[in-house]
């Protein structure tokens, strides 16, 4: 896709990147990437809790909600191409931290790689949640192309109220994007962009999630800077609703990663 310019770029940015709350002039920027089937609105509670000190931008993927008329992407690398291009064109005063959960972790990582290696605009940091490191992914957790397989996978992960999926109209709204996201996650292979980052990485998981500790720890292989791991009470969707402990963890990670840019790269595993 050709990069938009002028007014078209502004419209594209507004479509892809949603800001829910005002922020201070010198606020740090956090760009959030939803999980499979997720929307930008998932990050509204986090934005509310961090404003005005952190400016939260949430990515709205095509094929859902107000973008339902657009075809959903079935290639995570192409998604990262689009998002990285918009972020690089914006050139904010300070580099953002990228935060992705589950499928969103892979897109955030690929976006970070493009920002650094394609645009020379490395992010300040990367937070990845609920996802194995790219080269440590085994059989994709989100598989199955049929409706029932997609719904079963979503219910197993615990990310959606079963009552919502039992409603025919809501199911019809959710399923097309969900199935496309599942296909994109299953087809994802790393390596479309150089993957070693100069920014710090924080890798998180729920204690009851099926993602192995070693596969989360393997994210350390993707940075020459600081690396931190942390786990939280709960399963795959431990961060749903962004309760205070999760908000505080995000705030701490953003401050740590943006502050670390003034220092020489170090590694600290916790």
N, C-alpha and C positions, 0 to 999 in steps of 0.2 A: 504493500500500500504506500502511495506517495505521501510524504510528510506534509501536513497542512501548513499554510502560512497565513499571516495576518488574522482577519476575522475568523477564517476557517479554523485556525489553530486555537483561537479562544473558545470557539464552540466545541471543538474536540476535547479540549481540556475540561470544559464544564461537563461534558458527557461522561468522561472517564474518571475524573477526580472530584469527589464531593467533599465540601467543607461544611460542617454543621454548626460550628460555633466560631465567634470572633476570637482572635488571639492578640497578644501583645505584639508590638512592633519587633521586638527582639526574641520572640518565641522560637523555640526549637521546632522543627517540622518532623512529623511522623507520618509516613505513608503506609497505609494498611491494606493488605491483600486478603480478601475473603476465601473461605474454604469452598469446596465443590458444592454447587447449588446455592452458595451464599451471595449476599448482596452487600453493598456499601453500608446500608443501614445497620448491619450487624455491629458496626463500630461506633454507632451513635452514643451508647452509654460511656464508652471509653473517651470519646471526644468531649462529652459533657464533664467528665470527671477531671480531665487534664487541662481544660481551658481555664484561663487564657495563657498559661505558661507554655503549653505545647500546642502547636497548630496541627491538628489531625486532618489528613486528607485520606479519604477512603476510596478505593478503586471500585468503580461500578463496571463489571464486565458486560459485554453485549449479550443480548438474548434473554434478559430478565427485567421485570418491573417496567420502568419507563423506557427501557431499551429492548423491549420484547419483540419489536418489529425488525430488529437487526439480527442477522444470523450469529449464533454463538460460535466462538472460536473452538476448534478441536485440536489446536496445536499450541502448547504452552509457550513454545519459543516465539511464535508469532504474537501472542499476547504480550510477552516481555518486550518484543521489538516496539510495539505501539506505545507501551507505558514508558519505557526508557526514553523514547524520542520526545514525548511530551515533557517529561521531567527535565531532560537535558535542555530543551528549548526554553524552559521557564527560568533556569539559572537563578535559583533563590540566593539570598545573601549568604546563607549557611547551608552546607550539605545536609540532606535529610537522613533520618534513620528509616530503614524499611522494615516492616513487620508483617509476616505472613503466617497464617495458620493452615495446616494440612496442605491441600493443593496450593493454597496461597503462599506457603513457604517456598515451594519450588519456583513459583512465578517471581516472588520477591528476590530469590537468589539469582535467577536468570536476569532479572532487571538490574540488580546490583552489578553483575558481571558486565552487562552492556554499558551501563553508565561509566564504569571505570575503563574498560578496554576499548570501547568504541567511541565514547564521547569525551574521555579524559575528565570525567566529573564523578569521581568515586563518592559513594554515599558515606555518611559519617559512621554508619554502623548497620548491622543486619540482625534482626531477631527472627528466628525460625522456630515454629511451634508445631508439635504433633506430627512430625515427619522425619523419616530416616534421611540421612545424608544421601545425596544423589546416587553415588556409585555403590551405596550399601542398600539400596532399595531391592527388595526381593519381589515376589508376586505382588502387584499393585493391590492395595487395600480396597480401592474403589473399582470394582470390576462388574461386568454384566451389562449387556446392552438392552435387555428387555425392561419393560416398566416394573415388573414385579421384582426383578433382580436389583434394580436401582433403588426401589423403595426399601427392600429388605436390607440393603447395605446401609442406607441412611438411618434406618431404625436401629440397626445393630450398633452403629457409632453413637447413637443417642443425641443427634443434633436437631431433631425435629419432633414436636409433639405429635404422637400418633393420631390425635383427633384432627390435626390439620391435614394429614395425609389421607384420612378417611373421607374428607369432603371433596366431592368430584370436581368442583370448579377450582379449588385450591390445588388439587393434584394436577389438573390440566395446566395451571400456571407454572408450577414448579418443575414438572417432569422434563420438558424439552431442554432447558438449560442444565438440569441435573445430569441427564443422560449424556449431553455433549461434554460436560465437565468430566464425567467418569471416563469417557472415551479418551479425552485429552490426557488425563492422568495416567491411564493405562498405556498410552502410546509414548509418553514422555521418555526421552533418553537425553542425558546430559552430554555436554561437549559441543554444542552449537556455538559457544563463545568461550574464550579462555575463562577458567573457573577459579583461579587463585585470586583472592581479594586482599587488598591492603587494609580494609576496615575491620574493626572488631566484630565478632559474631557471638551472639547468645543463643543457645539452643535449649528449648523447654519442652516438657511433656507432662501429661497427667500420670500420676502414679499407677492408676488402674488401666492405662492405655496399653494396647498390645505392642506398641512400638518399643523395641528393645533399647535399654540404656546404652549399649555399645554402638548401636546404629545412630543414636542421637549424638553421642560423644564423637562420632566420626566426622561431624561437621567441623571439628578442629582442623581437619586436613585442608580446609578451603580458605584459610586465612593465614597471613604472616603476622597478624596482630594479635590482640588479646582474645581469649576464648573463655566463655563461662557456660556452665550448664546449670539447670535448676529444674526441679520437679514440684508438682503441686497436687493437692488433694483432688481426686476426681478422675474421670476417664478421658476419652478423646476430646470431648468438648468441655474440659474443665474451666475454660475461660468464659463460657456463656454468661451474658449479662454483666460481665466484668465486675465481680465483687471487689471490695476494697483491697484484699491481698494481691489480686492480679493487677489492679490499677497501680498500686504502689510498686510492684515489680516492674511494670512497664516504665513508670516514671524514673525509677532507679536506673534501669538499663539505658534509657534515653540520655539521662544526665551522664552516666558513666561513658557511654560511647561518644557523645559529642564532646565531652571534656577530654577524652583520650587523644583527640587529634593534635593537641599541643605537645604531646610527649612522644618519645621514641616508642616504636612497637614493642610490646612485651606480651608474654603469655602468662595467664593466671588461671589455672583450672580449679574450680570449686565443686 
